[in-house]
């Protein structure tokens, strides 16, 4: 299994913190978000951990990788310099797939802090031979509107998926952890994602053409997309020392 961390965004919602540093390298409790993530990913014993950066922050990731020094980590640069020129997460994924050779891939965003046991997501895909998505329950309907809304059938297959719904149809929300099979990776490589931007758009596409499973987790998950969430994360992780 390989892993791809998408870290090519510009973190504009966290300005001025991210004007001159990538969001993935912002520290939570004196450790970069990226390192919190990789510690958990290494428990899966992946062959490779690919990290995709934009051109603006590529040098900073190179400097970080020299210090962190894990041979499984391999950096890619999408050559984008400005936020207004960004390709979007789905096209970044598609372009990266054309640069690597993999048969099963865990894809995730760089700005999540989590306590999920991702081996459970991996095992679901191995057992079903289908792609799978990590899900959580959120009670706040207004908050759901900022994420991806999901419906499952009685076998935990995704029957409905809507990115940023105007009217949520359930309390189930998709996180940006996708375990993708070889057949779905091929579909992604062969599809035109010209008007796709958010990661959720990928599952909007896939679940209509493939069977995709959802795994609901009850553990901690935080999307560090705002200063408020960053402050909250620091408070939570302080108690873990």
C-alpha positions in Angstrom: 0.0 0.0 0.0 1.1 3.6 -0.7 -0.1 6.8 0.8 -0.6 10.2 -0.8 -0.8 13.4 1.4 -2.2 16.3 -0.6 -0.5 19.4 0.7 -0.6 21.7 -2.4 -3.0 24.3 -1.0 -2.1 27.8 0.1 -4.1 27.8 3.4 -5.7 31.2 2.8 -8.2 30.8 5.6 -5.3 30.8 8.1 -3.7 34.0 6.8 -1.4 35.5 8.1 0.0 32.3 9.6 0.3 30.6 6.2 1.5 33.5 4.1 5.1 32.2 4.4 4.7 28.6 5.6 2.5 25.7 4.5 -0.4 24.7 6.7 0.9 21.2 7.1 4.0 22.5 8.9 2.1 24.7 11.4 2.8 23.3 14.9 0.2 21.9 17.2 1.6 21.4 20.7 5.1 22.0 19.3 4.9 19.5 16.5 4.0 20.1 12.9 0.5 18.9 11.9 2.2 16.8 9.2 4.3 14.9 11.8 1.2 14.1 13.9 -0.3 12.6 10.8 2.8 10.6 9.6 3.2 9.0 13.0 -0.2 7.4 12.6 0.4 6.6 8.9 3.6 4.7 9.6 1.6 2.2 11.7 0.1 1.0 8.4 3.6 0.1 7.2 3.2 1.7 3.7 5.7 1.2 1.0 5.8 4.9 0.2 4.4 8.1 1.6 4.1 10.6 -1.2 3.6 14.3 -0.3 2.4 16.7 -2.9 3.4 20.4 -2.5 2.9 23.5 -4.5 6.0 25.3 -5.9 5.8 28.1 -3.3 6.3 25.8 -0.3 8.3 23.0 -2.0 11.6 24.1 -0.6 10.2 24.3 2.9 9.0 20.7 2.6 12.4 19.6 1.3 14.1 21.2 4.4 11.6 19.6 6.7 12.1 16.2 5.0 15.9 16.4 5.6 15.3 16.9 9.3 12.5 14.3 9.6 14.5 11.9 7.6 12.3 9.0 6.7 13.1 7.1 3.5 9.5 6.3 2.8 8.6 10.0 2.3 8.9 11.2 -1.3 8.1 14.8 -2.3 6.3 16.0 -5.5 5.9 19.5 -6.7 2.8 20.5 -8.8 4.7 23.7 -10.0 1.9 26.0 -8.9 3.0 29.3 -7.4 -0.2 31.2 -6.6 -3.5 30.4 -5.0 -5.4 31.7 -8.0 -3.5 29.2 -10.2 -4.2 26.1 -8.1 -5.5 23.0 -9.8 -7.7 21.8 -6.9 -7.3 18.6 -4.9 -8.9 16.2 -7.4 -6.8 17.3 -10.4 -3.7 17.3 -8.1 -4.5 13.7 -7.3 -5.1 12.7 -10.9 -1.8 14.3 -12.0 0.1 12.6 -9.2 -1.3 9.2 -10.2 0.4 9.6 -13.6 3.7 10.0 -11.8 3.5 6.9 -9.5 2.9 3.2 -9.9 0.6 1.9 -7.2 -2.3 -0.6 -7.0 -3.8 0.6 -3.7 -3.6 4.1 -2.4 -4.7 5.9 0.8 -5.3 9.6 0.0 -5.7 12.2 2.6 -5.6 16.0 3.1 -2.6 17.4 5.0 -4.6 19.5 7.5 -6.4 16.8 9.6 -5.7 15.7 13.1 -7.3 12.4 14.0 -7.3 9.4 16.2 -8.8 7.0 13.7 -7.4 3.5 13.4 -6.8 3.7 9.7 -6.1 0.0 9.6 -9.8 -0.5 9.9 -10.4 1.5 6.7 -7.7 -0.4 4.9 -9.1 -3.8 6.1 -12.6 -2.7 4.8 -11.2 -2.2 1.4 -9.2 -5.4 1.4 -12.3 -7.4 2.5 -14.7 -5.8 -0.1 -12.2 -5.1 -2.9 -13.9 -1.7 -3.0 -12.8 1.8 -2.2 -13.8 3.2 1.2 -14.1 6.5 3.0 -13.7 7.5 6.7 -16.9 9.0 8.0 -18.0 10.7 11.2 -21.3 11.9 12.7 -21.9 15.6 13.2 -25.1 16.9 14.9 -24.7 20.5 13.9 -26.6 20.9 10.6 -24.9 24.2 9.8 -21.5 22.6 10.2 -22.4 19.7 7.9 -23.0 22.3 5.2 -19.2 23.0 5.1 -18.4 19.3 4.5 -19.6 16.3 2.5 -22.9 14.8 3.4 -23.4 11.0 3.1 -26.1 8.3 3.1 -25.3 4.6 3.6 -27.3 1.5 2.9 -27.6 -1.4 5.4 -24.3 -2.8 4.1 -22.5 0.5 4.7 -22.3 1.3 1.0 -22.5 5.0 0.0 -25.8 5.7 -1.8 -25.7 9.5 -1.6 -22.8 11.9 -1.5 -23.0 15.7 -1.7 -20.2 18.2 -1.3 -21.2 21.2 0.8 -25.0 20.4 0.8 -27.5 23.2 1.0 -29.9 20.9 2.9 -28.1 18.0 4.7 -29.9 14.7 4.5 -28.2 13.0 7.4 -25.7 13.6 10.2 -23.0 11.6 8.4 -20.0 13.5 7.1 -17.1 12.4 5.0 -13.6 13.2 6.1 -10.7 13.5 3.6 -9.4 9.9 4.1 -10.0 7.8 1.0 -8.7 4.2 0.6 -8.8 3.7 -3.2 -8.6 0.4 -5.2 -6.7 -0.2 -8.4 -9.8 -0.1 -10.5 -10.9 3.2 -9.1 -7.5 4.7 -9.5 -7.7 3.8 -13.2 -11.1 5.5 -13.4 -9.7 8.6 -11.8 -6.8 8.7 -14.2 -9.2 8.4 -17.2 -11.8 11.0 -16.1 -11.8 14.8 -16.9 -12.0 16.7 -13.6 -11.9 20.1 -15.1 -14.6 21.6 -12.8 -13.7 19.7 -9.7 -12.0 21.4 -6.8 -12.7 19.9 -3.4 -11.7 16.4 -2.3 -15.3 15.5 -1.7 -16.0 15.9 -5.4 -13.9 12.8 -6.0 -16.3 10.5 -4.1 -19.3 12.4 -5.7 -17.9 11.1 -9.0 -16.8 7.6 -7.9 -19.9 6.4 -5.9 -22.0 6.9 -9.0 -19.9 4.6 -11.1 -18.5 2.2 -8.4 -19.5 0.7 -5.1 -17.8 2.7 -2.4 -18.0 1.8 1.3 -18.1 4.1 4.3 -16.7 3.4 7.7 -18.0 5.6 10.6 -15.5 6.5 13.2 -16.2 8.0 16.6 -12.6 9.0 17.4 -11.2 12.6 17.3 -11.1 14.3 14.0 -10.3 17.9 13.4 -10.1 19.8 10.2 -7.5 22.6 10.8 -9.1 25.1 8.4 -9.5 28.1 10.7 -7.7 29.9 13.5 -10.4 28.8 15.8 -9.9 25.1 15.0 -6.1 25.6 15.4 -6.5 27.1 18.8 -8.9 24.3 19.8 -6.4 21.7 18.6 -3.6 23.2 20.7 -5.8 23.1 23.8 -6.7 19.4 23.2 -3.2 18.2 22.4 -1.7 20.1 25.4 -3.4 17.5 27.6 -1.7 14.6 25.8 1.8 15.3 27.2 
